Amino acid sequence: MNSLGDVFAHLRSDGDVDGIYTTLAPLYRATYAARGRIEGQLAVASEHAPPHVTNVFELGCGTGDLVAALDERYPRVVGLDTSAEMCHVAAAHGPTCRASASALAPSTFDLGVAMGAVLGHIQPAAERKTTLTHVRDALAPGGRFVCSVHDRRGLSEPRRRRLTTTVDGFRIHQYDVQRPAADGTFDWQVSFEMTDLDSGRTAETTTTTRLRSFTPEELTGLFETADLRPVRTTPREFVAGDGEDGRAFVAVAERPRDR
């Protein structure tokens, strides 16, 4: 899918929907940007970056808006995402997008970024450890990894949000619910309604994705198992209002300089 028009036509024809990060990638980009996250994410990444940053990677770059913003600030930036559809959308307006952190040159990067609860999508636990080990290997000594994750302490009961935006001739309503599941996971159910403003026709779809939430202590332990030194955790502040308070936190880790 290359555009909202493609997604709309696909939904109107009752085409299969693989998920929010595949079939619905352009729709995801439109609603994600409407929440105003990118400027805040860029500010958080820059605030916690080490001095004199040259090489940057974003893990789970999605549709590429943040990696494009990073590319405007830093000399060399690369995006990573396992979704071919997301990489396709990202490549249209940003730097190179690759499929895996294992493809990164070792000991090269000053800063790694993973916003948007990327680590919560990586399951099972062994895969998270492998990914963080690749992150550690890609960082230069003293390089930092800045990520945001869902805070388990704020997901003890269902959380709901609504969003309405108009993009490229479509009015889009998004309604999502985060429902606690088992063993620190939760189900993220997202419903979309698209209206073509020219014809008045509508299309609807709903997807559900299971993610993992974390506590600061758990994430600190994950960093340590990957030989990353925890630096700090702080409440996520780049999304104001809309029920976001208490949903997530930012964590920063560093590759030790003496190894």
MIPAPA-37961 format. One line per field, with one value per residue: residue in three letters; y, z, x of N, C-alpha, C in turn. Coordinates in Angstrom, 1 decimal. Layout:
MIPAPA-37961
resn [ALA, ...] $
n_y [Y, ...] $
n_z [Z, ...] $
n_x [X, ...] $
ca_y [Y, ...] $
ca_z [Z, ...] $
ca_x [X, ...] $
c_y [Y, ...] $
c_z [Z, ...] $
c_x [X, ...] $
END
This chain:
MIPAPA-37961
resn [MET, ASN, SER, LEU, GLY, ASP, VAL, PHE, ALA, HIS, LEU, ARG, SER, ASP, GLY, ASP, VAL, ASP, GLY, ILE, TYR, THR, THR, LEU, ALA, PRO, LEU, TYR, ARG, ALA, THR, TYR, ALA, ALA, ARG, GLY, ARG, ILE, GLU, GLY, GLN, LEU, ALA, VAL, ALA, SER, GLU, HIS, ALA, PRO, PRO, HIS, VAL, THR, ASN, VAL, PHE, GLU, LEU, GLY, CYS, GLY, THR, GLY, ASP, LEU, VAL, ALA, ALA, LEU, ASP, GLU, ARG, TYR, PRO, ARG, VAL, VAL, GLY, LEU, ASP, THR, SER, ALA, GLU, MET, CYS, HIS, VAL, ALA, ALA, ALA, HIS, GLY, PRO, THR, CYS, ARG, ALA, SER, ALA, SER, ALA, LEU, ALA, PRO, SER, THR, PHE, ASP, LEU, GLY, VAL, ALA, MET, GLY, ALA, VAL, LEU, GLY, HIS, ILE, GLN, PRO, ALA, ALA, GLU, ARG, LYS, THR, THR, LEU, THR, HIS, VAL, ARG, ASP, ALA, LEU, ALA, PRO, GLY, GLY, ARG, PHE, VAL, CYS, SER, VAL, HIS, ASP, ARG, ARG, GLY, LEU, SER, GLU, PRO, ARG, ARG, ARG, ARG, LEU, THR, THR, THR, VAL, ASP, GLY, PHE, ARG, ILE, HIS, GLN, TYR, ASP, VAL, GLN, ARG, PRO, ALA, ALA, ASP, GLY, THR, PHE, ASP, TRP, GLN, VAL, SER, PHE, GLU, MET, THR, ASP, LEU, ASP, SER, GLY, ARG, THR, ALA, GLU, THR, THR, THR, THR, THR, ARG, LEU, ARG, SER, PHE, THR, PRO, GLU, GLU, LEU, THR, GLY, LEU, PHE, GLU, THR, ALA, ASP, LEU, ARG, PRO, VAL, ARG, THR, THR, PRO, ARG, GLU, PHE, VAL, ALA, GLY, ASP, GLY, GLU, ASP, GLY, ARG, ALA, PHE, VAL, ALA, VAL, ALA, GLU, ARG, PRO, ARG, ASP, ARG] $
n_y [-1.2, 2.2, 4.6, 6.5, 6.4, 3.9, 2.2, 2.7, 1.8, -0.9, -1.7, -1.2, -3.1, -5.3, -6.5, -8.6, -7.9, -7.7, -6.5, -3.6, -2.7, -3.5, -4.0, -1.7, 0.4, 3.1, 4.3, 4.1, 5.8, 8.3, 8.7, 8.5, 10.6, 12.7, 12.8, 14.3, 13.4, 13.3, 15.6, 15.8, 13.3, 13.5, 15.6, 14.3, 12.2, 13.7, 15.1, 13.1, 12.2, 11.4, 13.7, 15.2, 13.7, 11.6, 9.3, 7.6, 5.3, 4.2, 2.0, 0.0, 1.8, 2.3, 4.1, 6.1, 8.8, 9.9, 9.0, 10.5, 13.1, 12.9, 12.6, 15.2, 16.4, 15.1, 13.9, 11.2, 8.8, 5.9, 3.8, 1.1, -1.7, -4.4, -4.8, -5.0, -3.4, -1.1, -0.2, 0.4, 2.5, 4.3, 4.7, 6.3, 8.9, 9.3, 8.4, 5.5, 2.3, -0.6, -4.2, -5.4, -5.2, -6.6, -6.1, -3.8, -2.0, -2.9, -1.3, 1.4, 3.4, 6.4, 6.9, 5.2, 4.8, 4.0, 4.5, 4.7, 2.3, 0.1, -2.0, -3.5, -4.8, -6.8, -10.1, -13.6, -13.4, -14.1, -13.2, -10.4, -10.1, -10.9, -8.8, -6.5, -7.1, -6.9, -4.2, -3.2, -4.1, -2.6, 0.0, 2.5, 2.6, 4.2, 5.1, 5.8, 4.3, 5.1, 4.7, 4.2, 2.7, 0.9, 1.4, -0.8, -0.3, 1.5, 0.2, -1.3, -1.6, -1.4, 1.0, 3.8, 5.6, 8.3, 9.6, 12.0, 13.0, 14.8, 14.0, 14.1, 14.2, 12.5, 11.8, 10.6, 8.5, 7.2, 4.8, 3.4, 0.7, -0.4, -3.4, -5.1, -8.2, -11.5, -12.2, -9.7, -8.7, -6.9, -6.4, -4.5, -3.0, -1.6, 0.5, 1.7, 4.2, 5.3, 8.1, 9.1, 12.2, 13.4, 11.6, 10.6, 8.0, 5.3, 3.3, 0.6, -0.9, -3.2, -4.0, -6.1, -6.2, -7.8, -6.7, -6.2, -4.9, -3.0, -2.8, -0.2, -1.6, -4.1, -3.5, -2.3, -4.6, -6.1, -4.5, -4.8, -7.6, -7.6, -6.4, -3.6, -0.4, 0.8, 4.1, 6.1, 6.3, 7.9, 9.6, 9.4, 12.2, 13.3, 13.2, 14.9, 15.0, 13.4, 11.1, 9.9, 10.0, 8.3, 6.1, 5.3, 5.1, 6.6, 5.2, 5.0, 3.8, 2.8, 1.9, 0.5, 2.2, 0.9, -1.6] $
n_z [0.0, -1.0, -0.4, 1.4, -0.2, -1.5, 0.7, 1.4, -0.8, -0.8, 1.6, 1.0, -0.9, 0.6, 1.2, 2.5, 5.8, 7.1, 9.3, 11.5, 10.9, 8.4, 6.0, 6.7, 6.8, 5.6, 6.7, 9.4, 9.6, 9.1, 11.3, 13.4, 13.0, 13.4, 16.1, 17.0, 17.9, 16.8, 17.0, 19.8, 20.3, 18.9, 20.4, 22.9, 22.2, 21.4, 23.8, 25.5, 24.2, 23.6, 23.6, 20.5, 18.3, 15.4, 13.9, 13.6, 14.5, 14.1, 15.7, 14.7, 12.9, 11.7, 9.7, 9.1, 9.9, 12.2, 11.8, 9.6, 10.6, 12.4, 10.6, 9.5, 11.5, 12.3, 10.9, 9.7, 9.3, 9.8, 9.3, 10.8, 10.4, 10.7, 9.2, 5.9, 4.5, 6.1, 5.8, 3.1, 2.9, 4.6, 3.2, 1.1, 2.0, 3.6, 5.2, 4.4, 4.9, 6.8, 7.4, 9.8, 13.0, 13.2, 10.8, 11.1, 11.1, 13.2, 16.4, 15.6, 15.9, 17.4, 18.6, 19.3, 18.7, 19.9, 19.8, 20.5, 21.7, 20.7, 21.7, 23.1, 21.1, 20.4, 20.7, 21.6, 24.9, 24.5, 22.0, 22.4, 24.0, 22.2, 20.2, 21.7, 22.2, 19.7, 19.3, 21.3, 20.2, 17.9, 18.8, 19.4, 21.8, 24.7, 23.3, 23.1, 23.9, 23.4, 24.5, 24.4, 26.3, 27.1, 30.3, 32.8, 35.2, 34.7, 33.3, 34.5, 34.2, 31.5, 29.0, 27.1, 24.0, 21.7, 18.4, 15.8, 12.6, 9.5, 6.4, 3.3, 1.8, 3.2, 6.1, 9.2, 11.8, 14.7, 17.2, 20.0, 22.3, 25.1, 26.6, 29.5, 29.5, 29.9, 31.9, 31.9, 29.4, 26.9, 25.1, 22.2, 20.7, 17.8, 16.1, 13.0, 11.1, 7.9, 5.9, 2.7, 1.6, -0.7, -1.9, 0.2, 0.9, 3.1, 5.0, 7.1, 9.7, 12.0, 14.1, 16.1, 18.3, 20.1, 22.8, 24.9, 28.2, 30.5, 33.6, 35.2, 36.5, 35.4, 32.7, 33.1, 34.0, 31.6, 29.9, 31.2, 30.9, 28.2, 28.3, 28.4, 30.0, 32.3, 32.3, 33.0, 33.9, 32.9, 33.2, 30.2, 28.2, 25.8, 24.6, 25.1, 27.2, 26.2, 27.6, 28.0, 30.2, 32.4, 30.9, 29.7, 29.8, 29.4, 28.8, 29.2, 28.0, 28.0, 26.0, 27.6, 28.1, 28.6, 27.5] $
n_x [0.8, 0.6, -0.6, -3.1, -5.4, -5.0, -5.3, -7.9, -9.4, -8.7, -9.9, -12.5, -13.0, -13.1, -10.7, -8.0, -6.7, -3.6, -2.4, -1.7, 0.8, 1.4, -0.6, -2.0, -0.2, 0.1, -2.1, -1.6, 0.6, -0.6, -2.3, -0.5, 1.3, -0.5, -0.9, 1.2, 3.7, 6.3, 8.0, 8.4, 9.6, 12.0, 13.2, 13.5, 15.3, 17.5, 18.1, 19.1, 21.2, 24.7, 27.6, 28.6, 27.5, 27.5, 26.8, 23.7, 21.1, 17.8, 15.8, 13.1, 11.8, 9.4, 7.1, 8.9, 9.0, 10.2, 12.9, 13.5, 13.4, 15.5, 17.5, 17.7, 19.0, 21.4, 24.5, 24.7, 22.3, 20.3, 17.5, 15.7, 13.5, 11.4, 9.2, 8.4, 6.6, 6.4, 9.1, 9.0, 7.3, 8.7, 11.1, 10.3, 10.4, 12.6, 15.8, 17.9, 16.3, 16.6, 16.3, 17.1, 18.7, 21.0, 22.3, 23.8, 26.8, 29.5, 30.3, 30.0, 28.1, 26.9, 24.5, 21.5, 18.1, 14.8, 11.8, 8.2, 7.4, 8.8, 10.4, 8.5, 7.2, 8.9, 9.1, 9.7, 11.2, 13.9, 14.4, 14.3, 16.5, 18.5, 18.2, 18.8, 21.5, 22.5, 22.1, 23.9, 26.3, 26.4, 26.7, 29.2, 31.9, 30.7, 28.6, 25.0, 21.8, 18.5, 15.2, 11.6, 9.1, 6.1, 4.6, 4.2, 3.0, 1.1, -0.9, -2.8, -5.5, -8.0, -7.1, -8.2, -8.4, -9.2, -9.1, -9.4, -8.8, -8.0, -6.8, -5.3, -7.7, -9.4, -11.4, -10.5, -11.3, -10.0, -10.0, -8.8, -8.0, -6.2, -5.7, -5.0, -3.2, -1.8, 1.1, 2.5, 1.9, -0.1, -3.1, -3.5, -6.0, -7.1, -9.4, -10.4, -12.1, -12.6, -13.5, -14.3, -14.0, -14.9, -16.8, -18.3, -18.3, -17.6, -15.2, -14.2, -12.1, -10.6, -7.9, -5.8, -3.1, -0.6, 1.4, 4.3, 4.6, 6.7, 8.5, 10.6, 12.7, 12.7, 13.4, 15.9, 17.3, 17.2, 18.9, 21.3, 21.8, 22.5, 24.9, 24.8, 25.0, 22.8, 21.6, 19.6, 16.1, 13.0, 9.8, 7.8, 7.4, 6.6, 4.1, 1.3, -1.5, -4.7, -5.1, -2.6, -0.9, 1.2, 1.4, 3.8, 7.4, 10.7, 13.8, 17.4, 20.4, 23.9, 26.7, 29.4, 32.6, 35.0, 35.2] $
ca_y [0.0, 3.4, 5.8, 6.3, 5.9, 2.5, 1.5, 2.8, 0.9, -2.2, -2.0, -1.2, -4.3, -6.4, -7.2, -9.0, -6.9, -8.4, -5.8, -2.2, -2.3, -4.0, -3.5, -0.4, 1.3, 4.5, 4.8, 4.2, 7.0, 9.5, 9.0, 8.7, 12.0, 13.6, 12.9, 15.3, 12.7, 13.3, 16.7, 15.4, 12.2, 14.1, 16.3, 13.3, 11.5, 14.6, 15.5, 12.1, 11.7, 11.8, 14.8, 15.0, 12.6, 11.6, 8.2, 7.3, 4.4, 4.1, 0.6, 0.1, 3.2, 2.4, 4.8, 6.9, 10.3, 10.3, 8.8, 11.6, 14.2, 12.7, 12.8, 16.6, 16.9, 14.4, 13.6, 9.9, 8.1, 4.7, 3.2, -0.4, -2.2, -5.8, -4.8, -4.5, -2.4, 0.1, 0.3, 0.9, 3.9, 5.1, 5.0, 7.3, 10.3, 9.3, 7.7, 4.0, 1.5, -2.0, -5.1, -6.0, -4.5, -7.4, -5.6, -2.6, -2.1, -2.9, -0.2, 2.5, 4.4, 7.2, 7.0, 4.4, 5.3, 3.1, 5.1, 4.0, 1.0, -0.9, -3.2, -4.3, -5.7, -7.9, -11.3, -13.7, -12.7, -14.4, -12.3, -9.1, -10.1, -10.9, -7.5, -5.6, -7.4, -6.3, -2.8, -3.0, -4.3, -1.5, 1.3, 2.7, 2.8, 5.5, 5.4, 5.6, 3.8, 5.8, 4.0, 4.4, 1.5, 1.0, 1.2, -1.8, 0.2, 2.3, -0.6, -2.3, -1.7, -0.9, 2.5, 4.1, 6.9, 8.6, 10.6, 12.3, 13.9, 14.8, 13.9, 13.7, 14.0, 11.5, 12.0, 9.3, 8.3, 6.1, 4.5, 2.2, 0.2, -1.3, -4.2, -6.0, -9.7, -12.3, -12.2, -8.5, -8.3, -6.3, -6.4, -3.2, -3.1, -0.3, 0.5, 2.9, 4.5, 6.3, 8.6, 9.8, 13.5, 13.7, 10.7, 10.3, 6.6, 4.9, 2.0, 0.4, -2.1, -3.3, -4.9, -6.3, -6.5, -8.1, -6.1, -6.3, -3.7, -3.2, -1.9, 0.2, -2.6, -5.2, -3.0, -2.2, -6.0, -6.5, -3.8, -5.4, -8.9, -7.3, -5.6, -2.2, 0.2, 1.7, 5.5, 6.6, 6.2, 9.1, 9.5, 9.9, 13.5, 13.9, 13.2, 15.6, 14.7, 12.3, 9.8, 9.3, 10.1, 7.1, 4.9, 4.9, 5.8, 6.6, 4.6, 5.3, 2.9, 3.2, 0.9, 0.9, 2.6, 0.1, -3.0] $
ca_z [0.0, -1.1, 0.0, 2.0, -1.2, -1.7, 1.9, 1.4, -1.9, -0.3, 2.6, 0.4, -1.6, 1.6, 1.1, 3.8, 6.5, 7.9, 10.5, 11.4, 10.4, 7.1, 5.1, 7.1, 7.1, 5.3, 7.7, 10.7, 9.5, 9.1, 12.6, 14.3, 12.8, 13.9, 17.6, 17.4, 18.6, 16.3, 17.6, 21.1, 20.3, 18.5, 21.5, 23.9, 21.7, 21.4, 25.2, 26.1, 23.3, 24.0, 22.8, 19.2, 17.6, 14.0, 13.3, 14.4, 13.9, 14.8, 15.7, 14.6, 12.4, 11.2, 8.4, 8.8, 10.2, 13.2, 11.2, 8.7, 11.5, 12.9, 9.4, 9.4, 12.6, 12.4, 9.6, 9.0, 10.0, 9.1, 9.9, 10.8, 10.6, 10.2, 8.3, 4.6, 4.1, 6.8, 5.2, 1.8, 3.2, 5.1, 2.1, 0.2, 2.5, 4.6, 4.9, 4.2, 5.9, 6.7, 8.1, 11.1, 13.7, 12.9, 9.6, 11.4, 11.3, 14.7, 17.1, 14.7, 16.1, 18.7, 19.2, 18.9, 19.2, 19.7, 20.3, 20.1, 22.3, 19.8, 22.4, 23.4, 20.0, 20.1, 21.5, 23.0, 25.7, 23.9, 20.8, 22.9, 24.4, 21.0, 19.6, 22.5, 22.0, 18.4, 19.6, 22.0, 19.3, 16.9, 19.4, 19.7, 23.3, 25.1, 22.6, 24.0, 23.3, 24.1, 24.1, 25.2, 26.5, 27.9, 31.7, 33.3, 36.3, 34.2, 32.5, 35.3, 33.7, 30.1, 28.7, 25.8, 23.3, 20.4, 17.5, 14.5, 11.8, 8.1, 5.7, 1.9, 1.4, 4.1, 7.5, 9.8, 13.2, 15.3, 18.6, 20.5, 23.7, 25.6, 27.6, 30.1, 29.2, 30.8, 32.0, 31.5, 28.0, 26.8, 23.7, 21.6, 19.7, 17.1, 15.1, 12.1, 10.1, 6.9, 5.1, 1.5, 1.7, -2.0, -2.2, 1.4, 1.2, 4.3, 5.1, 8.5, 10.0, 13.4, 14.3, 17.5, 18.4, 21.5, 23.1, 26.3, 29.0, 31.3, 34.7, 35.0, 37.0, 34.4, 31.6, 33.6, 33.9, 30.2, 29.5, 31.9, 30.3, 26.9, 28.5, 28.3, 31.3, 32.5, 32.7, 33.7, 33.4, 33.2, 32.5, 28.9, 28.2, 24.5, 24.2, 26.2, 27.3, 25.5, 28.3, 27.9, 31.5, 33.1, 30.0, 29.2, 30.3, 28.6, 29.4, 28.5, 28.4, 27.3, 25.9, 28.5, 27.4, 28.9, 27.0] $
ca_x [0.0, 1.4, -1.3, -4.4, -6.3, -4.8, -5.8, -9.4, -9.8, -8.5, -10.9, -13.8, -13.1, -13.1, -9.4, -7.5, -5.8, -2.6, -2.1, -1.5, 2.1, 1.6, -1.6, -2.5, 1.0, -0.1, -3.1, -0.9, 1.4, -1.4, -2.8, 0.6, 1.7, -1.6, -0.8, 2.2, 4.8, 7.7, 8.9, 8.8, 10.5, 13.3, 13.7, 13.9, 16.5, 18.6, 18.4, 19.8, 22.3, 26.1, 28.0, 29.3, 26.9, 27.6, 26.1, 22.5, 20.2, 16.5, 15.2, 11.6, 11.5, 8.0, 6.9, 10.0, 8.9, 11.3, 14.2, 13.7, 13.7, 16.9, 18.4, 17.9, 19.8, 22.7, 25.1, 24.4, 21.2, 19.8, 16.3, 15.6, 12.2, 11.2, 8.0, 8.8, 5.6, 6.8, 10.3, 8.7, 6.7, 9.8, 12.1, 9.8, 10.7, 13.6, 17.0, 17.8, 15.6, 17.0, 15.4, 17.5, 19.8, 22.2, 23.0, 24.5, 28.3, 29.8, 31.1, 30.0, 27.0, 26.9, 23.2, 20.5, 16.8, 13.7, 10.6, 6.9, 7.2, 9.3, 10.8, 7.3, 6.8, 9.8, 8.8, 9.7, 12.2, 15.2, 14.5, 14.6, 17.9, 19.3, 18.1, 19.6, 22.9, 22.9, 22.2, 25.1, 27.4, 26.4, 27.1, 30.6, 32.0, 30.2, 27.3, 23.8, 20.5, 17.4, 14.0, 10.4, 8.3, 4.8, 4.8, 3.2, 2.3, 0.0, -1.7, -3.5, -6.8, -8.0, -6.9, -8.8, -8.1, -9.9, -8.5, -10.0, -7.9, -8.3, -5.5, -5.4, -9.1, -10.1, -11.5, -10.1, -11.5, -9.3, -10.4, -8.0, -8.1, -5.1, -6.3, -4.0, -3.4, -1.1, 2.5, 3.1, 1.6, -1.4, -3.7, -3.8, -7.0, -7.3, -10.4, -10.3, -13.1, -12.2, -14.5, -13.8, -14.7, -15.5, -17.9, -19.0, -18.2, -16.8, -14.5, -13.8, -11.4, -10.1, -6.8, -5.4, -1.7, -0.2, 2.7, 4.8, 4.9, 7.8, 8.8, 12.0, 13.6, 12.8, 14.2, 17.3, 17.9, 17.5, 20.1, 22.5, 22.1, 23.1, 26.1, 24.6, 25.0, 21.7, 21.9, 18.4, 14.7, 12.2, 8.5, 7.7, 6.7, 6.5, 2.7, 0.6, -2.9, -5.2, -5.0, -1.3, -0.2, 1.4, 1.4, 5.1, 8.6, 11.9, 15.0, 18.6, 21.5, 25.2, 27.8, 30.6, 33.8, 36.2, 35.1] $
c_y [1.3, 4.6, 5.5, 5.9, 4.4, 1.7, 1.5, 1.9, -0.5, -2.6, -2.1, -2.5, -5.6, -7.2, -7.6, -8.0, -7.7, -7.8, -4.3, -1.8, -2.9, -3.4, -2.1, 0.6, 2.7, 5.1, 5.0, 5.5, 8.2, 9.8, 9.2, 10.1, 13.0, 13.8, 13.8, 14.7, 13.1, 14.4, 16.3, 14.3, 12.6, 14.8, 15.4, 12.7, 12.5, 15.0, 14.4, 11.6, 12.1, 13.0, 14.3, 13.7, 12.7, 10.5, 7.7, 6.2, 4.5, 2.7, 0.7, 1.4, 3.4, 3.2, 6.0, 8.4, 10.7, 10.1, 10.0, 12.9, 14.1, 13.0, 14.3, 17.2, 16.3, 14.0, 12.3, 9.2, 7.0, 4.2, 1.7, -0.7, -3.5, -5.8, -4.2, -3.4, -1.1, 0.6, 0.9, 2.3, 4.8, 5.6, 6.1, 8.7, 10.3, 8.6, 6.2, 3.3, 0.0, -2.9, -5.5, -5.2, -5.3, -6.9, -4.4, -2.9, -2.0, -1.7, 1.1, 3.7, 5.1, 7.1, 6.0, 4.8, 4.2, 3.6, 4.3, 2.6, -0.1, -2.2, -4.1, -5.2, -6.9, -9.0, -12.5, -13.0, -12.9, -13.5, -10.9, -9.0, -10.1, -9.5, -6.5, -5.9, -6.9, -4.8, -2.4, -3.1, -3.2, -0.2, 1.3, 2.8, 4.2, 5.9, 5.1, 5.1, 4.4, 5.2, 4.4, 3.1, 1.8, 0.6, 0.3, -1.2, 1.1, 1.6, -1.7, -2.5, -1.1, 0.6, 2.7, 5.5, 7.0, 9.7, 10.8, 13.3, 13.8, 14.9, 13.4, 13.4, 13.0, 12.0, 10.6, 9.4, 7.1, 6.0, 3.3, 2.0, -0.6, -2.1, -5.2, -7.5, -10.4, -12.0, -10.9, -8.0, -7.5, -6.4, -4.9, -3.3, -1.7, -0.4, 1.8, 3.0, 5.6, 6.8, 9.4, 11.1, 13.9, 12.9, 10.4, 8.8, 6.3, 3.5, 1.8, -0.9, -2.0, -4.3, -5.0, -6.8, -6.7, -7.5, -6.4, -5.0, -4.0, -2.4, -1.4, -0.8, -3.7, -4.7, -2.8, -3.6, -6.4, -5.8, -4.5, -6.8, -8.7, -6.5, -4.1, -1.6, 1.1, 3.1, 6.1, 6.2, 7.5, 9.0, 10.1, 11.2, 14.1, 13.7, 13.8, 15.3, 13.5, 11.0, 9.2, 9.2, 8.7, 5.9, 4.4, 5.6, 5.7, 6.0, 4.8, 4.4, 3.3, 2.0, 1.3, 1.2, 1.7, -1.3, -3.0] $
c_z [0.0, -0.5, 0.8, 1.0, -1.5, -0.5, 1.8, 0.3, -1.5, 0.7, 2.0, -0.4, -0.8, 1.5, 2.5, 4.4, 7.4, 9.2, 10.4, 10.9, 9.0, 6.1, 5.4, 7.3, 6.8, 6.3, 9.0, 10.7, 9.7, 10.5, 13.6, 14.2, 13.5, 15.4, 18.0, 18.1, 18.1, 16.9, 19.0, 21.2, 19.9, 19.7, 22.6, 23.5, 21.8, 22.9, 25.8, 25.3, 23.9, 23.2, 21.5, 18.5, 16.1, 13.4, 14.2, 13.7, 14.8, 14.6, 15.7, 14.0, 11.8, 9.8, 8.2, 9.2, 11.2, 12.6, 10.2, 9.5, 12.0, 11.8, 9.1, 10.4, 12.7, 11.0, 8.9, 9.9, 9.1, 10.0, 9.8, 11.1, 10.0, 9.2, 6.9, 4.1, 4.8, 6.1, 3.8, 2.0, 3.7, 4.1, 1.2, 0.7, 3.5, 4.2, 4.6, 5.3, 5.7, 7.6, 9.5, 11.7, 13.5, 11.7, 9.9, 11.5, 12.7, 15.1, 16.3, 15.2, 17.5, 19.4, 18.5, 19.5, 18.9, 20.4, 19.9, 20.6, 21.5, 20.6, 22.9, 22.3, 19.8, 21.1, 20.8, 23.6, 25.1, 22.7, 21.3, 23.3, 23.2, 20.3, 20.4, 22.4, 20.7, 18.6, 20.3, 21.1, 18.3, 17.5, 19.6, 21.3, 23.7, 24.4, 23.4, 23.2, 24.1, 23.6, 25.0, 25.2, 27.3, 29.4, 32.3, 34.4, 35.9, 33.3, 33.3, 35.0, 32.3, 30.0, 27.3, 25.3, 22.1, 19.7, 16.3, 13.8, 10.3, 7.3, 4.3, 1.4, 2.1, 5.5, 8.2, 11.3, 13.7, 16.8, 19.0, 21.9, 24.0, 26.8, 28.2, 29.8, 30.3, 30.8, 31.5, 30.1, 28.1, 25.3, 23.3, 20.5, 19.1, 16.0, 14.3, 11.3, 9.2, 6.1, 3.9, 1.5, 0.4, -2.2, -1.0, 1.7, 2.4, 4.2, 6.6, 8.6, 11.4, 13.4, 15.8, 17.5, 19.9, 21.7, 24.6, 26.9, 29.9, 32.6, 34.5, 35.5, 36.0, 33.2, 31.9, 33.5, 32.5, 29.6, 30.0, 31.2, 28.9, 27.0, 28.1, 29.7, 31.4, 32.9, 33.5, 33.1, 33.8, 32.6, 31.1, 28.8, 26.8, 23.9, 25.3, 26.1, 26.6, 26.2, 28.4, 29.2, 32.1, 32.2, 29.7, 30.0, 29.3, 29.4, 28.5, 29.0, 27.5, 27.2, 26.7, 27.6, 27.6, 28.5, 25.5] $
c_x [0.9, 0.8, -2.5, -5.5, -6.2, -5.5, -7.4, -10.0, -9.8, -9.6, -12.3, -14.1, -13.1, -11.8, -8.9, -6.6, -4.9, -2.3, -1.8, -0.2, 2.4, 0.6, -2.0, -1.4, 0.7, -1.1, -2.5, -0.1, 0.6, -1.9, -1.7, 1.1, 0.8, -1.5, 0.4, 3.4, 6.2, 8.6, 9.3, 9.8, 11.9, 13.9, 14.2, 15.2, 17.7, 19.0, 19.3, 21.0, 23.7, 26.5, 28.6, 28.8, 27.0, 26.7, 24.9, 21.7, 18.9, 16.0, 13.7, 11.2, 10.2, 8.0, 7.9, 10.0, 10.0, 12.7, 14.5, 14.0, 15.1, 17.9, 18.7, 18.9, 21.2, 23.2, 24.8, 23.4, 20.7, 18.6, 16.3, 14.1, 12.0, 10.0, 8.5, 7.9, 6.0, 8.1, 10.0, 8.1, 7.8, 10.7, 11.6, 10.1, 11.8, 14.9, 16.8, 17.1, 16.1, 16.2, 15.8, 18.7, 21.1, 23.0, 23.8, 26.0, 28.6, 30.6, 31.1, 29.1, 27.1, 25.6, 22.3, 19.2, 15.7, 12.5, 9.3, 6.8, 7.7, 9.7, 9.7, 6.8, 7.7, 9.6, 9.3, 10.9, 13.6, 15.4, 14.9, 16.0, 18.8, 19.3, 18.9, 21.1, 23.4, 23.0, 23.5, 26.3, 27.6, 26.9, 28.7, 30.7, 31.6, 28.9, 26.1, 22.6, 19.4, 16.1, 12.8, 9.7, 7.0, 5.2, 3.8, 2.4, 1.1, -1.0, -2.4, -4.9, -6.9, -7.9, -7.5, -8.4, -8.9, -9.1, -9.3, -9.1, -8.4, -7.0, -5.8, -6.8, -9.9, -10.2, -11.3, -10.5, -10.7, -9.7, -9.6, -8.1, -6.8, -5.7, -5.2, -4.3, -2.5, 0.4, 3.1, 2.8, 0.2, -1.8, -4.0, -4.7, -7.3, -8.4, -10.3, -11.6, -12.7, -13.4, -13.9, -14.7, -15.4, -16.8, -18.8, -19.0, -17.3, -16.2, -14.1, -12.9, -10.9, -9.0, -6.5, -3.9, -1.3, 1.3, 3.1, 5.0, 6.1, 7.7, 10.2, 13.0, 13.8, 13.7, 15.6, 18.0, 18.1, 18.7, 21.3, 22.8, 22.7, 24.3, 26.0, 24.4, 23.8, 22.1, 20.8, 17.1, 13.9, 10.9, 8.5, 6.8, 6.4, 5.1, 1.9, -0.9, -3.4, -5.1, -3.6, -0.5, -0.1, 1.5, 2.8, 6.2, 9.8, 13.1, 16.2, 19.7, 22.7, 26.1, 29.0, 31.8, 35.0, 36.1, 35.2] $
END
